[in-house]
Amino acid sequence: MQNAEKVSGSGVIRLSGEIDLASADGVALLLRPMVAAGGPVVVDLSHVTFMDTTGIHVLVRAADDLAERGCLIVHGARGGVSEVIAMTQLRSLRPNIHIMDCEVSQAGAA
């Protein structure tokens, strides 16, 4: 992961670069306080260039930790990241995971 930014005063985290074995623990650490607070947690992946199943596992674990206290909203995945999300069927793994496609973020990130 090259960069992560928590959007001040919100439950949004913007990630960029690669999410893989080398960066997954860092992503989980950044998500931890937001998940602990509960409510909706938005993960903006519009600038993530690569994510493997290790990244998927981090998202599933965050949704599990939220349980009935909130949902995990995955936003803006594109290209190969979107394909990994589709192949792993992330949308159907937990009832509190919501995938939001965004044409605007896709056009702006290209």
C-alpha positions as CSV (number, residue, x, y, z in Angstrom):
1,M,0.0,0.0,0.0
2,Q,1.5,3.3,-1.0
3,N,-0.9,5.6,0.7
4,A,-3.9,5.6,3.1
5,E,-5.9,8.5,4.3
6,K,-8.7,8.7,6.8
7,V,-11.0,11.4,5.7
8,S,-11.3,13.7,8.7
9,G,-14.6,13.5,10.6
10,S,-16.0,10.7,8.6
11,G,-16.0,6.9,8.4
12,V,-14.1,7.0,5.1
13,I,-10.7,5.6,4.4
14,R,-9.0,6.2,1.0
15,L,-6.5,3.6,0.0
16,S,-4.1,3.7,-2.9
17,G,-1.3,1.5,-4.4
18,E,-1.3,-2.2,-3.7
19,I,-3.1,-4.2,-1.0
20,D,-1.4,-7.5,-0.6
21,L,0.5,-9.6,2.0
22,A,3.0,-6.9,2.5
23,S,0.4,-4.2,3.3
24,A,-2.6,-6.0,4.6
25,D,-1.7,-5.7,8.3
26,G,-1.3,-1.9,7.8
27,V,-4.7,-1.7,6.2
28,A,-6.3,-3.7,9.0
29,L,-4.6,-1.4,11.6
30,L,-6.0,1.7,9.9
31,L,-9.5,0.2,9.8
32,R,-9.4,-1.0,13.4
33,P,-10.5,2.3,15.1
34,M,-13.2,3.0,12.6
35,V,-14.6,-0.6,13.0
36,A,-14.4,-0.3,16.7
37,A,-16.6,2.9,16.5
38,G,-19.2,1.0,14.5
39,G,-21.6,2.5,12.0
40,P,-20.9,2.5,8.3
41,V,-17.2,2.3,7.3
42,V,-16.5,3.3,3.7
43,V,-13.3,2.0,2.0
44,D,-12.5,3.9,-1.1
45,L,-10.5,1.7,-3.5
46,S,-10.6,4.1,-6.5
47,H,-6.8,4.5,-6.4
48,V,-5.9,1.0,-5.5
49,T,-3.9,-0.6,-8.4
50,F,-3.7,-4.1,-7.2
51,M,-5.4,-6.2,-4.5
52,D,-5.1,-10.0,-3.9
53,T,-7.2,-12.3,-1.7
54,T,-5.2,-11.0,1.3
55,G,-6.9,-7.7,0.9
56,I,-10.3,-9.4,0.5
57,H,-9.6,-11.2,3.8
58,V,-8.9,-7.8,5.5
59,L,-12.3,-6.5,4.3
60,V,-14.2,-9.6,5.4
61,R,-12.5,-9.5,8.8
62,A,-13.5,-5.8,9.2
63,A,-17.1,-6.7,8.3
64,D,-17.1,-9.6,10.8
65,D,-15.8,-7.2,13.5
66,L,-18.5,-4.7,12.7
67,A,-21.1,-7.5,12.9
68,E,-24.5,-6.0,13.6
69,R,-23.0,-2.6,14.6
70,G,-22.5,-1.4,11.1
71,C,-21.7,-2.1,7.5
72,L,-18.6,-2.0,5.3
73,I,-19.1,-0.1,2.1
74,V,-16.5,-0.9,-0.6
75,H,-16.4,2.0,-3.1
76,G,-14.8,2.7,-6.4
77,A,-12.9,-0.5,-7.2
78,R,-11.9,-0.7,-10.8
79,G,-9.9,-2.9,-13.2
80,G,-8.2,-5.8,-11.6
81,V,-9.3,-4.9,-8.2
82,S,-12.9,-5.0,-9.3
83,E,-12.3,-8.4,-10.9
84,V,-10.8,-9.8,-7.7
85,I,-13.9,-8.6,-5.8
86,A,-16.2,-10.2,-8.4
87,M,-14.2,-13.5,-8.5
88,T,-14.2,-13.9,-4.7
89,Q,-17.9,-12.9,-4.6
90,L,-17.1,-10.4,-1.8
91,R,-20.6,-9.0,-2.2
92,S,-22.2,-12.2,-1.0
93,L,-19.7,-13.2,1.7
94,R,-21.2,-11.2,4.5
95,P,-24.6,-9.5,4.7
96,N,-23.0,-6.2,5.9
97,I,-20.6,-5.8,3.0
98,H,-21.9,-3.5,0.3
99,I,-20.1,-2.9,-3.0
100,M,-20.7,0.4,-4.7
101,D,-19.5,0.9,-8.2
102,C,-18.8,4.5,-9.2
103,E,-18.5,5.7,-12.8
104,V,-17.3,9.1,-11.7
105,S,-14.4,7.7,-9.6
106,Q,-13.6,5.2,-12.4
107,A,-13.4,8.0,-15.1
108,G,-11.4,10.3,-12.8
109,A,-8.9,7.5,-11.9
110,A,-8.2,6.4,-15.4
